[in-house]
Amino acid sequence: MPALVLSLGSAVILGGGLWLLIGARLNLNPDATQNDILNVFAYIAALLPICFALVFFVLGSL
């Protein structure tokens, strides 16, 4: 359970940072506000498995 919480937290932080760095690259919705929100969720969803694997193996090695 702690690995999931740490993974979700790190994915949200990294996804938000990625959105701030590269912006809304995906055109998911014609409305600009909705497109920004969907891009943030897409970045978080893409980073979640990577963060989970990193947290799982780092916590497993301790």
C-alpha positions as YAML, in Angstrom:
chain: A
units: angstrom
residues:
- id: 1
  name: MET
  ca: [0.00, 0.00, 0.00]
- id: 2
  name: PRO
  ca: [2.76, 2.52, 0.77]
- id: 3
  name: ALA
  ca: [4.33, 1.79, -2.62]
- id: 4
  name: LEU
  ca: [1.06, 2.66, -4.34]
- id: 5
  name: VAL
  ca: [0.69, 5.91, -2.38]
- id: 6
  name: LEU
  ca: [4.28, 6.94, -3.09]
- id: 7
  name: SER
  ca: [3.88, 6.01, -6.75]
- id: 8
  name: LEU
  ca: [0.69, 8.01, -7.13]
- id: 9
  name: GLY
  ca: [2.17, 11.01, -5.35]
- id: 10
  name: SER
  ca: [5.34, 10.99, -7.40]
- id: 11
  name: ALA
  ca: [3.38, 10.49, -10.65]
- id: 12
  name: VAL
  ca: [1.18, 13.50, -9.84]
- id: 13
  name: ILE
  ca: [4.19, 15.68, -9.04]
- id: 14
  name: LEU
  ca: [6.18, 14.55, -12.08]
- id: 15
  name: GLY
  ca: [3.13, 14.74, -14.37]
- id: 16
  name: GLY
  ca: [2.42, 18.29, -13.27]
- id: 17
  name: GLY
  ca: [6.05, 19.23, -13.73]
- id: 18
  name: LEU
  ca: [6.12, 17.64, -17.16]
- id: 19
  name: TRP
  ca: [3.01, 19.58, -18.14]
- id: 20
  name: LEU
  ca: [4.67, 22.80, -16.94]
- id: 21
  name: LEU
  ca: [7.80, 22.02, -18.96]
- id: 22
  name: ILE
  ca: [6.35, 20.87, -22.27]
- id: 23
  name: GLY
  ca: [2.75, 22.06, -22.07]
- id: 24
  name: ALA
  ca: [-0.26, 20.56, -23.77]
- id: 25
  name: ARG
  ca: [1.24, 18.60, -26.67]
- id: 26
  name: LEU
  ca: [-1.74, 16.27, -27.16]
- id: 27
  name: ASN
  ca: [-4.90, 17.55, -28.83]
- id: 28
  name: LEU
  ca: [-7.52, 15.61, -26.90]
- id: 29
  name: ASN
  ca: [-10.34, 18.18, -26.81]
- id: 30
  name: PRO
  ca: [-11.17, 21.30, -28.84]
- id: 31
  name: ASP
  ca: [-11.76, 23.32, -25.64]
- id: 32
  name: ALA
  ca: [-8.42, 24.70, -24.39]
- id: 33
  name: THR
  ca: [-9.17, 24.29, -20.67]
- id: 34
  name: GLN
  ca: [-10.40, 20.72, -21.03]
- id: 35
  name: ASN
  ca: [-7.42, 19.93, -23.24]
- id: 36
  name: ASP
  ca: [-4.98, 21.12, -20.56]
- id: 37
  name: ILE
  ca: [-6.70, 19.01, -17.89]
- id: 38
  name: LEU
  ca: [-6.76, 15.93, -20.11]
- id: 39
  name: ASN
  ca: [-3.08, 16.41, -20.94]
- id: 40
  name: VAL
  ca: [-2.16, 16.49, -17.25]
- id: 41
  name: PHE
  ca: [-4.15, 13.28, -16.66]
- id: 42
  name: ALA
  ca: [-2.50, 11.66, -19.68]
- id: 43
  name: TYR
  ca: [0.96, 12.56, -18.39]
- id: 44
  name: ILE
  ca: [0.11, 11.19, -14.93]
- id: 45
  name: ALA
  ca: [-1.27, 7.97, -16.45]
- id: 46
  name: ALA
  ca: [1.87, 7.54, -18.55]
- id: 47
  name: LEU
  ca: [4.19, 8.13, -15.58]
- id: 48
  name: LEU
  ca: [2.31, 5.98, -13.06]
- id: 49
  name: PRO
  ca: [3.70, 2.57, -14.16]
- id: 50
  name: ILE
  ca: [7.22, 3.98, -14.36]
- id: 51
  name: CYS
  ca: [6.97, 5.52, -10.90]
- id: 52
  name: PHE
  ca: [5.45, 2.34, -9.47]
- id: 53
  name: ALA
  ca: [8.29, 0.22, -10.82]
- id: 54
  name: LEU
  ca: [10.92, 2.63, -9.50]
- id: 55
  name: VAL
  ca: [9.32, 2.89, -6.05]
- id: 56
  name: PHE
  ca: [8.70, -0.88, -5.87]
- id: 57
  name: PHE
  ca: [12.29, -1.79, -6.69]
- id: 58
  name: VAL
  ca: [13.79, 0.96, -4.52]
- id: 59
  name: LEU
  ca: [11.66, -0.02, -1.50]
- id: 60
  name: GLY
  ca: [12.32, -3.69, -2.22]
- id: 61
  name: SER
  ca: [16.07, -3.18, -2.12]
- id: 62
  name: LEU
  ca: [16.03, -1.51, 1.32]
...
